[in-house]
Structure formats: structure tokens, C-alpha cells
Amino acid sequence: MQPIKTTLFLCAICFTLPVSAQSTRKPADQPPLPELPDLAPHNGPELPDLGIDSSLEPQVTIKEGKEATVEEYRVNGQLYMIKVIPRIGKPFYLLNKRSPVGEPHRGDLEGYGVNVPMWEIYRF
């Protein structure tokens, strides 16, 4: 146990000695720093219109309940995902297998018409 304490003490001294050796006084012959000029407000370049169709943006309907909050996501009026946020517990998702957005969802129970709840495992 004693060698560990000695090693830690020596490491602490090795790291603190260079810091204590630095001077806090300013040299007498150092010229003062110049004043910074006032900068004009920067207006960035005009961004191009990407022509993104606003109808592809999901419409979210939030329904508050006693036990859970339900968020319904629709594109072009078609429901493609439901997010259920229970009062106690983690939120889960129900996906429409015949989604109007992207690829249809493929699950293990495809063909049975069962929507399996999906929990978020990890968020990046």
C-alpha cells in the first residue's frame, strides 16, 4: 500500500511543479494590446430555396390522456406512426406496415397483421 501512495505523491508533484514555476507578473516592457474594431453585423449569404415539399413534412397530432400521451404522425393525411408516452415507463412506437413514407415496415410477424410495440434502445 505504501508504494502506491508514494507513486501518487510523486506524480502529483511532477504535475504541479511546472504550474507553480510560472510567473503571474507582467513584463514592464510589454506594449498594451490594441483595441478591437467594432464589427458590422454579419448578414450571411442568401440560402437557396431547396424546393422541399411541405406536404412531406409530418403532421403531428398530440392527444393527452390520464395514463398516456399519444402522438400520431401523418403524411398526406395517412397515419404512419404512433408514439405512446405512458405516464410511467418508457415511450414506445407503433408503425404502420403499409406506410406512405419510405419502405414498408418488415417485421417478424409480417402477414399476421400484428403491430408489435417498439422501444427505443439507444439514442445517438
DSSP file (Angstrom, degrees, kcal/mol; ACC not computed):
  #  RESIDUE AA STRUCTURE BP1 BP2  ACC     N-H-->O    O-->H-N    N-H-->O    O-->H-N    TCO  KAPPA ALPHA  PHI   PSI    X-CA   Y-CA   Z-CA
    1    1 A M     >        0   0    0      0, 0.0     4,-1.5     0, 0.0     3,-0.2   0.000 360.0 360.0 360.0 -34.8    0.0    0.0    0.0
    2    2 A Q  H  >  +     0   0    0      1,-0.2     4,-2.2     2,-0.2     5,-0.2   0.882 360.0  55.5 -64.7 -41.7    2.9    2.4    0.8
    3    3 A P  H  > S+     0   0    0      0, 0.0     4,-2.3     0, 0.0    -1,-0.2   0.860 105.8  53.5 -62.4 -32.5    4.5    2.2   -2.8
    4    4 A I  H  > S+     0   0    0      2,-0.2     4,-2.5    -3,-0.2     5,-0.2   0.928 109.1  47.5 -67.1 -43.9    1.1    3.3   -4.3
    5    5 A K  H  X S+     0   0    0     -4,-1.5     4,-2.3     1,-0.2    -1,-0.2   0.905 112.7  49.4 -63.6 -40.9    0.9    6.4   -2.1
    6    6 A T  H  X S+     0   0    0     -4,-2.2     4,-2.4     2,-0.2    -1,-0.2   0.914 111.6  48.8 -64.2 -42.8    4.5    7.3   -2.8
    7    7 A T  H  X S+     0   0    0     -4,-2.3     4,-2.3     2,-0.2    -2,-0.2   0.919 112.0  48.3 -64.0 -44.1    4.0    7.0   -6.5
    8    8 A L  H  X S+     0   0    0     -4,-2.5     4,-2.3     1,-0.2    -1,-0.2   0.899 111.3  51.0 -63.7 -40.1    0.8    9.1   -6.4
    9    9 A F  H  X S+     0   0    0     -4,-2.3     4,-2.1     2,-0.2    -2,-0.2   0.919 111.2  47.5 -63.0 -44.0    2.5   11.8   -4.4
   10   10 A L  H  X S+     0   0    0     -4,-2.4     4,-2.3     2,-0.2    -2,-0.2   0.884 111.4  50.9 -66.0 -38.3    5.5   11.9   -6.8
   11   11 A C  H  X S+     0   0    0     -4,-2.3     4,-1.7     2,-0.2    -1,-0.2   0.909 109.4  51.1 -64.6 -41.3    3.1   12.1   -9.8
   12   12 A A  H  X S+     0   0    0     -4,-2.3     4,-1.8     1,-0.2    -2,-0.2   0.905 110.9  48.1 -63.1 -41.1    1.2   15.0   -8.2
   13   13 A I  H  X S+     0   0    0     -4,-2.1     4,-2.3     1,-0.2    -1,-0.2   0.906 108.3  54.8 -65.5 -41.0    4.4   16.9   -7.5
   14   14 A C  H  < S+     0   0    0     -4,-2.3    -1,-0.2     1,-0.2    -2,-0.2   0.843 113.5  42.1 -61.6 -33.8    5.5   16.3  -11.2
   15   15 A F  H  < S+     0   0    0     -4,-1.7     4,-0.5    -5,-0.1    -1,-0.2   0.785 117.5  44.7 -85.0 -27.7    2.3   17.9  -12.5
   16   16 A T  H  X S+     0   0    0     -4,-1.8     4,-2.1    -5,-0.2     5,-0.2   0.768  98.1  69.5 -90.1 -25.6    2.1   20.8  -10.0
   17   17 A L  H  X S+     0   0    0     -4,-2.3     4,-1.4     1,-0.2    -1,-0.1   0.915  97.6  50.5 -61.5 -44.7    5.7   22.0  -10.1
   18   18 A P  H  4 S+     0   0    0      0, 0.0     4,-0.5     0, 0.0    -1,-0.2   0.871 110.8  50.9 -61.9 -33.2    5.6   23.4  -13.7
   19   19 A V  H >4 S+     0   0    0     -4,-0.5     3,-1.1     1,-0.2    -2,-0.2   0.918 110.0  48.2 -68.8 -42.5    2.4   25.3  -12.8
   20   20 A S  H 3< S+     0   0    0     -4,-2.1    -1,-0.2     1,-0.2    -3,-0.1   0.717 103.3  63.6 -71.8 -18.8    3.9   26.9   -9.7
   21   21 A A  T 3< S+     0   0    0     -4,-1.4    -1,-0.2    -5,-0.2    -2,-0.2   0.634  81.5 101.0 -79.3 -13.6    7.0   27.9  -11.7
   22   22 A Q  S <  S-     0   0    0     -3,-1.1     2,-0.3    -4,-0.5    -3,-0.0  -0.456  73.9-125.0 -74.1 144.9    5.0   30.2  -14.0
   23   23 A S        -     0   0    0     -2,-0.1    -1,-0.1     1,-0.1    -2,-0.1  -0.672  14.5-163.6 -90.1 142.8    5.2   33.9  -13.2
   24   24 A T        +     0   0    0     -2,-0.3     2,-0.2     2,-0.1    -1,-0.1   0.504  62.9  97.8-100.0  -7.7    2.0   35.9  -12.7
   25   25 A R  S    S-     0   0    0      1,-0.0    -2,-0.1     0, 0.0     3,-0.0  -0.566  72.5-128.1 -82.5 144.8    3.7   39.3  -13.1
   26   26 A K        -     0   0    0     -2,-0.2    -2,-0.1     1,-0.1     2,-0.1  -0.693  30.4-105.3 -87.0 143.5    3.5   41.1  -16.5
   27   27 A P    >   -     0   0    0      0, 0.0     3,-1.0     0, 0.0    -1,-0.1  -0.405  22.6-131.7 -65.8 146.4    6.8   42.2  -18.0
   28   28 A A  T 3  S+     0   0    0      1,-0.2    -2,-0.0    -2,-0.1     0, 0.0   0.803 102.9  53.1 -70.6 -29.9    7.3   46.0  -17.8
   29   29 A D  T 3  S+     0   0    0      2,-0.1    -1,-0.2     0, 0.0    -3,-0.0   0.304  78.2 119.0 -91.4  10.7    8.3   46.4  -21.5
   30   30 A Q    <   -     0   0    0     -3,-1.0     3,-0.1     1,-0.0    -4,-0.0  -0.641  62.8-130.7 -79.6 126.1    5.2   44.7  -22.9
   31   31 A P        -     0   0    0      0, 0.0    -2,-0.1     0, 0.0    -1,-0.0  -0.402  30.3 -98.6 -72.4 152.8    3.1   47.0  -25.1
   32   32 A P        -     0   0    0      0, 0.0     0, 0.0     0, 0.0     0, 0.0  -0.337  43.0 -99.1 -69.0 154.3   -0.6   47.2  -24.4
   33   33 A L        -     0   0    0      1,-0.1     2,-0.0    -3,-0.1    -3,-0.0  -0.474  41.8-108.6 -72.0 142.4   -2.9   45.2  -26.6
   34   34 A P        -     0   0    0      0, 0.0     2,-0.2     0, 0.0    -1,-0.1  -0.357  35.6-102.8 -70.8 153.3   -4.6   47.1  -29.4
   35   35 A E        -     0   0    0      1,-0.1     0, 0.0    -2,-0.0     0, 0.0  -0.495  35.8-116.8 -73.1 143.5   -8.3   47.8  -29.2
   36   36 A L        -     0   0    0     -2,-0.2    -1,-0.1     1,-0.1     2,-0.1  -0.627  29.2-117.9 -80.9 138.2  -10.6   45.6  -31.4
   37   37 A P        -     0   0    0      0, 0.0     2,-0.3     0, 0.0    -1,-0.1  -0.401  33.4 -98.8 -72.7 153.5  -12.5   47.4  -34.1
   38   38 A D        -     0   0    0     -2,-0.1     2,-0.4     1,-0.0     0, 0.0  -0.563  39.7-136.3 -70.9 131.3  -16.3   47.3  -34.0
   39   39 A L        -     0   0    0     -2,-0.3     3,-0.1    -3,-0.1    -1,-0.0  -0.740  12.5-123.7 -92.7 136.3  -17.6   44.6  -36.3
   40   40 A A        -     0   0    0     -2,-0.4     2,-0.1     1,-0.1    -1,-0.0  -0.430  44.2 -86.0 -70.3 150.4  -20.5   45.4  -38.5
   41   41 A P        -     0   0    0      0, 0.0     2,-0.7     0, 0.0    -1,-0.1  -0.376  46.8-128.4 -60.6 134.2  -23.5   43.0  -38.1
   42   42 A H        -     0   0    0     -3,-0.1     2,-0.7    -2,-0.1    -3,-0.0  -0.754  20.5-167.4 -92.0 117.7  -22.9   40.0  -40.4
   43   43 A N        -     0   0    0     -2,-0.7     3,-0.1     3,-0.0     0, 0.0  -0.925  23.0-134.9-101.9 117.2  -25.7   39.1  -42.7
   44   44 A G        -     0   0    0     -2,-0.7     3,-0.1     1,-0.1    -1,-0.0  -0.078  32.9 -78.7 -66.0 168.8  -25.0   35.6  -44.1
   45   45 A P        -     0   0    0      0, 0.0     2,-0.2     0, 0.0    -1,-0.1  -0.297  57.2 -90.3 -66.3 153.7  -25.4   34.8  -47.7
   46   46 A E        -     0   0    0     -3,-0.1    -3,-0.0     1,-0.1     0, 0.0  -0.457  42.0-130.1 -64.9 130.9  -28.8   34.1  -49.0
   47   47 A L        -     0   0    0     -2,-0.2    -1,-0.1    -3,-0.1     2,-0.1  -0.659  23.8-114.8 -84.4 138.5  -29.7   30.5  -48.8
   48   48 A P        -     0   0    0      0, 0.0     2,-0.6     0, 0.0    -1,-0.1  -0.381  27.4-108.9 -71.9 150.7  -31.0   28.8  -51.9
   49   49 A D        -     0   0    0      1,-0.2     0, 0.0    -2,-0.1     0, 0.0  -0.703  26.7-162.7 -78.2 119.0  -34.6   27.5  -51.9
   50   50 A L        -     0   0    0     -2,-0.6    -1,-0.2     2,-0.0    -3,-0.0   0.567  30.1-126.6 -82.7  -8.1  -34.3   23.8  -52.0
   51   51 A G        +     0   0    0      1,-0.2     2,-0.3    -3,-0.0    -2,-0.1   0.860  40.8 177.2  68.7  34.8  -37.8   23.3  -53.1
   52   52 A I        -     0   0    0      1,-0.1     2,-0.5     2,-0.0    -1,-0.2  -0.579  32.6-120.9 -75.6 131.0  -38.7   20.9  -50.3
   53   53 A D    >   -     0   0    0     -2,-0.3     3,-1.4     1,-0.2     4,-0.3  -0.597  15.1-155.6 -74.8 118.8  -42.3   19.8  -50.5
   54   54 A S  G >  S+     0   0    0     -2,-0.5     3,-1.0     1,-0.3    -1,-0.2   0.688  89.2  70.6 -70.9 -16.4  -44.0   20.9  -47.2
   55   55 A S  G 3  S+     0   0    0      1,-0.2    21,-0.7    20,-0.1    -1,-0.3   0.714  91.4  60.0 -72.4 -17.6  -46.7   18.2  -47.7
   56   56 A L  G <  S+     0   0    0     -3,-1.4    -1,-0.2    19,-0.1    -2,-0.2   0.587  82.4  99.5 -83.0  -9.7  -44.0   15.5  -47.0
   57   57 A E  S <  S-     0   0    0     -3,-1.0    19,-0.3    -4,-0.3    17,-0.0  -0.606  85.5-109.4 -75.7 133.6  -43.4   17.1  -43.5
   58   58 A P        -     0   0    0      0, 0.0     2,-0.6     0, 0.0    17,-0.2  -0.334  19.2-138.3 -69.1 144.0  -45.3   15.0  -40.9
   59   59 A Q  E     -A   74   0A   0     15,-3.2    15,-2.3    -4,-0.1     2,-0.5  -0.900  20.7-153.3 -97.0 125.2  -48.4   16.4  -39.2
   60   60 A V  E     -A   73   0A   0     -2,-0.6     2,-0.5    13,-0.2    13,-0.2  -0.888  10.2-168.4-108.0 125.0  -48.3   15.6  -35.5
   61   61 A T  E     -A   72   0A   0     11,-2.5    11,-3.0    -2,-0.5     2,-0.5  -0.959   9.0-158.3-110.5 123.4  -51.5   15.2  -33.5
   62   62 A I  E     -A   71   0A   0     -2,-0.5     2,-0.5     9,-0.2     9,-0.2  -0.896   7.0-171.2-107.6 126.0  -51.0   15.1  -29.7
   63   63 A K  E     -A   70   0A   0      7,-3.1     7,-2.8    -2,-0.5     2,-0.4  -0.965  11.4-150.6-118.5 117.1  -53.7   13.6  -27.6
   64   64 A E  E     +A   69   0A   0     -2,-0.5     2,-0.2     5,-0.2     5,-0.2  -0.693  21.8 172.0 -87.5 136.2  -53.4   13.9  -23.8
   65   65 A G        -     0   0    0      3,-1.2    -2,-0.0    -2,-0.4     0, 0.0  -0.791  45.1-104.8-131.8 177.2  -54.9   11.2  -21.6
   66   66 A K  S    S+     0   0    0     -2,-0.2     3,-0.1     1,-0.1    -1,-0.1   0.891 118.7  25.3 -71.0 -39.1  -54.8   10.2  -17.9
   67   67 A E  S    S+     0   0    0      1,-0.2    20,-3.0    19,-0.1    21,-0.4   0.696 130.4   4.8-100.0 -22.7  -52.5    7.3  -18.4
   68   68 A A  E     - B   0  86A   0     18,-0.3    -3,-1.2    19,-0.1     2,-0.5  -0.988  57.8-124.2-158.2 161.2  -50.6    8.2  -21.5
   69   69 A T  E     -AB  64  85A   0     16,-2.4    16,-3.3    -2,-0.3     2,-0.5  -0.959  27.4-156.2-110.2 131.7  -49.9   10.8  -24.2
   70   70 A V  E     -AB  63  84A   0     -7,-2.8    -7,-3.1    -2,-0.5     2,-0.5  -0.936   6.1-166.4-114.9 126.2  -50.4    9.7  -27.8
   71   71 A E  E     -AB  62  83A   0     12,-3.0    12,-2.8    -2,-0.5     2,-0.5  -0.956   6.8-160.9-111.2 121.7  -48.7   11.4  -30.7
   72   72 A E  E     -AB  61  82A   0    -11,-3.0   -11,-2.5    -2,-0.5     2,-0.5  -0.894   3.3-156.4-105.1 128.3  -50.0   10.5  -34.2
   73   73 A Y  E     +AB  60  81A   0      8,-2.9     7,-2.5    -2,-0.5     8,-1.3  -0.909  16.2 178.6-107.5 124.9  -47.8   11.2  -37.2
   74   74 A R  E     -AB  59  79A   0    -15,-2.3   -15,-3.2    -2,-0.5     2,-0.4  -0.958  17.0-167.2-128.4 144.6  -49.4   11.6  -40.6
   75   75 A V  E >  S- B   0  78A   0      3,-2.1     3,-2.0    -2,-0.4   -19,-0.1  -0.999  84.9  -7.0-128.3 128.2  -48.1   12.4  -44.1
   76   76 A N  T 3  S-     0   0    0    -21,-0.7    -1,-0.1    -2,-0.4     3,-0.1   0.834 131.1 -58.9  54.2  34.7  -50.7   13.4  -46.7
   77   77 A G  T 3  S+     0   0    0      1,-0.2     2,-0.5   -18,-0.0    -1,-0.3   0.409 111.7 120.2  80.4  -2.5  -53.4   12.5  -44.2
   78   78 A Q  E <   -B   75   0A   0     -3,-2.0    -3,-2.1     2,-0.0     2,-0.3  -0.841  64.2-126.5-101.9 130.7  -52.3    8.9  -43.8
   79   79 A L  E     +B   74   0A   0     -2,-0.5    -5,-0.2    -5,-0.2     3,-0.1  -0.563  37.9 160.6 -73.0 127.0  -51.2    7.6  -40.4
   80   80 A Y  E     +     0   0A   0     -7,-2.5    16,-2.3     1,-0.4     2,-0.3   0.574  60.6  18.5-122.5 -16.4  -47.8    6.1  -40.5
   81   81 A M  E     -BC  73  95A   0     -8,-1.3    -8,-2.9    14,-0.2     2,-0.4  -0.985  51.9-161.3-156.8 144.5  -46.6    6.1  -36.9
   82   82 A I  E     -BC  72  94A   0     12,-2.7    12,-2.9    -2,-0.3     2,-0.5  -0.997   8.4-160.7-125.3 130.6  -47.9    6.4  -33.3
   83   83 A K  E     -BC  71  93A   0    -12,-2.8   -12,-3.0    -2,-0.4     2,-0.6  -0.958   7.0-161.9-111.1 122.0  -45.8    7.3  -30.4
   84   84 A V  E     -BC  70  92A   0      8,-3.1     8,-2.3    -2,-0.5   -14,-0.2  -0.914   4.8-170.0-106.5 122.5  -47.2    6.4  -27.0
   85   85 A I  E     -B   69   0A   0    -16,-3.3   -16,-2.4    -2,-0.6     5,-0.1  -0.876  14.8-154.4-112.8  96.7  -45.7    8.1  -24.0
   86   86 A P  E     -B   68   0A   0      0, 0.0   -18,-0.3     0, 0.0     3,-0.1  -0.298  23.4-121.1 -69.8 156.4  -47.0    6.4  -20.8
   87   87 A R  S    S+     0   0    0    -20,-3.0     2,-0.5     1,-0.2   -19,-0.1   0.890 106.9  30.8 -62.1 -38.8  -47.2    8.3  -17.6
   88   88 A I  S    S+     0   0    0    -21,-0.4    -1,-0.2     2,-0.1     2,-0.2  -0.988 115.6  21.4-121.5 124.9  -44.9    5.7  -16.0
   89   89 A G  S    S-     0   0    0     -2,-0.5     0, 0.0    -3,-0.1     0, 0.0  -0.573  93.4 -46.3 115.4-178.7  -42.4    3.9  -18.2
   90   90 A K        -     0   0    0     -2,-0.2    -2,-0.1     1,-0.1     2,-0.0  -0.600  58.6-104.1 -91.2 149.5  -40.6    4.5  -21.5
   91   91 A P        -     0   0    0      0, 0.0    29,-0.7     0, 0.0     2,-0.3  -0.359  37.3-165.0 -67.8 152.1  -42.2    5.6  -24.7
   92   92 A F  E     -CD  84 119A   0     -8,-2.3    -8,-3.1    27,-0.2     2,-0.3  -0.935   9.2-132.2-137.3 163.7  -42.9    3.1  -27.4
   93   93 A Y  E     -CD  83 118A   0     25,-2.7    25,-2.2    -2,-0.3     2,-0.5  -0.878   5.4-159.6-120.1 144.4  -43.8    3.3  -31.1
   94   94 A L  E     -C   82   0A   0    -12,-2.9   -12,-2.7    -2,-0.3     2,-0.4  -0.994  19.8-159.2-119.4 122.7  -46.4    1.6  -33.3
   95   95 A L  E     -C   81   0A   0     -2,-0.5     2,-0.5    21,-0.4   -14,-0.2  -0.819  17.7-123.4-107.0 141.8  -45.5    1.7  -37.0
   96   96 A N    >   -     0   0    0    -16,-2.3     3,-0.7    -2,-0.4     9,-0.6  -0.693  14.3-148.7 -79.7 126.5  -47.9    1.2  -39.9
   97   97 A K  T 3  S+     0   0    0     -2,-0.5     2,-0.6     1,-0.3     8,-0.4   0.822  97.7  50.1 -67.7 -29.9  -46.7   -1.7  -42.1
   98   98 A R  T 3  S+     0   0    0      6,-0.2    -1,-0.3    -3,-0.0    -2,-0.0  -0.469  86.5 175.4-103.9  59.8  -48.2    0.0  -45.2
   99   99 A S    <   -     0   0    0     -3,-0.7   -19,-0.1    -2,-0.6   -20,-0.1  -0.387  34.9-145.5 -70.5 137.8  -46.5    3.3  -44.5
  100  100 A P  S    S+     0   0    0      0, 0.0     2,-0.6     0, 0.0    -1,-0.1   0.574  85.5  76.3 -75.6  -7.0  -46.9    6.1  -47.1
  101  101 A V  S    S-     0   0    0      2,-0.1    -2,-0.1   -21,-0.0   -45,-0.0  -0.916 107.2 -46.5-109.8 118.0  -43.3    7.2  -46.1
  102  102 A G  S    S-     0   0    0     -2,-0.6     3,-0.1     2,-0.0     0, 0.0  -0.175 106.3  -2.9  67.3-153.9  -40.4    5.2  -47.4
  103  103 A E  S    S-     0   0    0      1,-0.1    -4,-0.1    -5,-0.0    -2,-0.1  -0.404  79.9-104.2 -72.2 145.6  -40.2    1.4  -47.3
  104  104 A P        -     0   0    0      0, 0.0     2,-0.2     0, 0.0    -6,-0.2  -0.446  45.6 -98.8 -66.7 147.2  -43.0   -0.6  -45.7
  105  105 A H        -     0   0    0     -9,-0.6     2,-0.6    -8,-0.4    -3,-0.0  -0.488  35.4-156.9 -70.7 131.3  -42.0   -1.9  -42.3
  106  106 A R        +     0   0    0     -2,-0.2     2,-0.2     4,-0.1    -1,-0.0  -0.950  21.9 165.6-111.8 118.9  -40.9   -5.5  -42.3
  107  107 A G    >   -     0   0    0     -2,-0.6     3,-1.2     1,-0.0     8,-0.0  -0.694  51.6 -99.8-124.5 177.2  -41.2   -7.4  -39.0
  108  108 A D  T 3  S+     0   0    0      1,-0.3    -1,-0.0    -2,-0.2    -2,-0.0   0.781 121.0  52.2 -68.3 -26.3  -41.2  -10.9  -37.8
  109  109 A L  T > >S+     0   0    0      5,-0.2     3,-2.0     2,-0.1     5,-0.7   0.031  76.9 148.0-100.9  27.7  -45.0  -11.0  -37.7
  110  110 A E  T < 5 +     0   0    0     -3,-1.2    -4,-0.1     1,-0.3     5,-0.0  -0.377  66.2  27.9 -63.9 138.0  -45.5   -9.8  -41.2
  111  111 A G  T 3 5S+     0   0    0     -2,-0.1    -1,-0.3     3,-0.1    -2,-0.1   0.160 104.0  81.1  96.2 -18.7  -48.6  -11.3  -42.8
  112  112 A Y  T < 5S-     0   0    0     -3,-2.0    -2,-0.2     2,-0.1     3,-0.1   0.589  95.3-128.0 -93.5 -11.6  -50.3  -11.7  -39.4
  113  113 A G  T   5 +     0   0    0     -4,-0.5     2,-0.5     1,-0.2    -3,-0.1   0.775  58.8 143.3  72.3  26.6  -51.4   -8.1  -39.3
  114  114 A V      < -     0   0    0     -5,-0.7     2,-0.7     2,-0.0    -1,-0.2  -0.866  43.0-149.3-104.2 130.3  -50.0   -7.6  -35.8
  115  115 A N        -     0   0    0     -2,-0.5   -19,-0.1    -3,-0.1    -5,-0.0  -0.879  15.9-156.0 -96.5 113.0  -48.3   -4.3  -34.8
  116  116 A V        -     0   0    0     -2,-0.7   -21,-0.4   -21,-0.1   -23,-0.1  -0.744  21.3-114.4 -89.7 131.1  -45.6   -5.0  -32.3
  117  117 A P        -     0   0    0      0, 0.0     2,-0.5     0, 0.0   -23,-0.2  -0.386  30.1-152.4 -62.3 142.3  -44.7   -2.1  -29.9
  118  118 A M  E     -D   93   0A   0    -25,-2.2   -25,-2.7    -2,-0.0     2,-0.3  -0.978   4.7-157.2-122.5 126.6  -41.1   -1.0  -30.5
  119  119 A W  E     -D   92   0A   0     -2,-0.5     2,-0.5   -27,-0.2   -27,-0.2  -0.760  25.8-111.8-101.0 147.7  -39.0    0.6  -27.7
  120  120 A E        -     0   0    0    -29,-0.7     3,-0.1    -2,-0.3    -1,-0.0  -0.675  31.1-175.6 -77.1 122.2  -36.1    2.9  -28.3
  121  121 A I        -     0   0    0     -2,-0.5     2,-0.3     1,-0.3    -1,-0.2   0.897  66.3  -0.1 -86.9 -45.3  -32.9    1.1  -27.2
  122  122 A Y        -     0   0    0      0, 0.0     2,-0.5     0, 0.0    -1,-0.3  -0.995  59.7-150.0-149.5 138.3  -30.3    3.7  -27.7
  123  123 A R              0   0    0     -2,-0.3    -3,-0.0    -3,-0.1     0, 0.0  -0.943 360.0 360.0-112.3 129.3  -30.4    7.3  -28.9
  124  124 A F              0   0    0     -2,-0.5    -1,-0.1     0, 0.0     0, 0.0   0.441 360.0 360.0 -84.0 360.0  -27.3    8.8  -30.7
